[in-house]
Amino acid sequence: MGWKNYELITFGCSHTYGTGLPDCWNGKSHGPIPSKFAWPAKLKENVNFKSVNNRSLPGSSNKMIAKEIIEYPYYTKQSVVVVLWSNFSRVTIYENENDRMHMLAHMIKKSHINKFPKVWWQWHSNGDVDDFKRKIKTYYEDFYQEFDAIFDQMIRMNYIHAFLSNKGIKNFHLLSEHSFGEHKSYFNKFMIDTIKCKTFNWKDDFHIDDAADKPQPHPGLLSHSTFATKIKDWYFK
């Protein structure tokens, strides 16, 4: 099948955005637009799509990704959607259409908590940082369960597949194996028969080199390029 008349639209978090790549790192944070070296741009070149629209946002939870997919207004019959789903433990609670509380599990770890600048905490907490930290600690210590997070994600992913398929839009899904923990075999039965979903080991198979955002860098240039090649092999031969 030829893809030259199709627009590639990608959704995800920092691994899709290209955080830490040469054009997407200012020494402290990601750039204002997705990297031209990230896997979506490379996939566009490899498959010869007409264009690419990278709709990812660093730090996104899967609920944020699903909301972005649903609200995207420019789908056509010539759209192809590829979703690289994020870490299942990220939690977003929406107060209304625009306002949300967004939490990452490592926000409560002492080894990570000081790596977030003060302005970052203020932005996410609406100014009351201490209350925000208290809520995060309470949620992850008293309410969060890995099994429940996977359960939510499998329902969410299958809904997004049905939502896009109902519009006649080809859609493809990517999941990191580590997100399943010990529960992968149980959740295999959740898959809708028509969904095209590939699970992979990001660290072992595609984290070949590092980007510039140390001390915990994202994948580098070669990693993104290799990942794009594999996506082509999986879905767009």
C-alpha positions, 0 to 999 in steps of 0.5 A: 500500500502506498502512503504518499497521500496520507498525513501521519499524526502521532500522539505520546509523551516525551519519547514521541516529542524527542525531548533531549535531542539536539533541537529539543533541549536548552539545557533545562527543558525541552524545546517549544516544538517537537524535534525534527529528529524524533521518531515521528519525523523519521517515520515520515521520511522512511514511509514517505508520508505526505506530512507529519503532525507530532501532537505529543506533549512531554510528561503526558499521562495516557488520559491526557493522550486520549483527550488530545486524540479525541479533541483533535479537529483535523482528521480526514480519511487520509489520516494515519494515527500512531500512538506511543502510549505513556507510562501507566502510572501517570495520573491526570484528574480533570476538574473541567475541560481545561483544568487538571491535576497531573501526577507522576509517581516519581514526584514523591521519591526523594531521589527525584523531588528536587530535580523539578525546579520550583517554577515547575512545582508552582505551575502544576500546583496552582501555587500551593506546592505543599498541598499538591505534594500532600495530594500526590503522596496520599494518592500513590501511597493510599490509592494507586494500584498497578493492576488498576492502572493497567485495567484503565489503560487497556479500556482507554486504548481499546476505546481510542481504537474504536473511536478512530476506526469509527471515523475510518482512520487507520490507527496503530498502537505501541506499548512498552512492556515494562508498563504491564509488570507481571500482568501482561498475560492477563491483559492480553485478552482485553484486546479488540480483535481488530486493534493493531498493537505492538508491545516492545522493550524500549530499554533493551531494544531501542535505547541505543544512545542517550539524549542530552537531558542528563542525569536520566536521559531520554533516547538519543538520535540513533535510538529514535532512528532505529525505532522509526525503522522498526515501526515501519517494519511492523506496520508500513511495509 
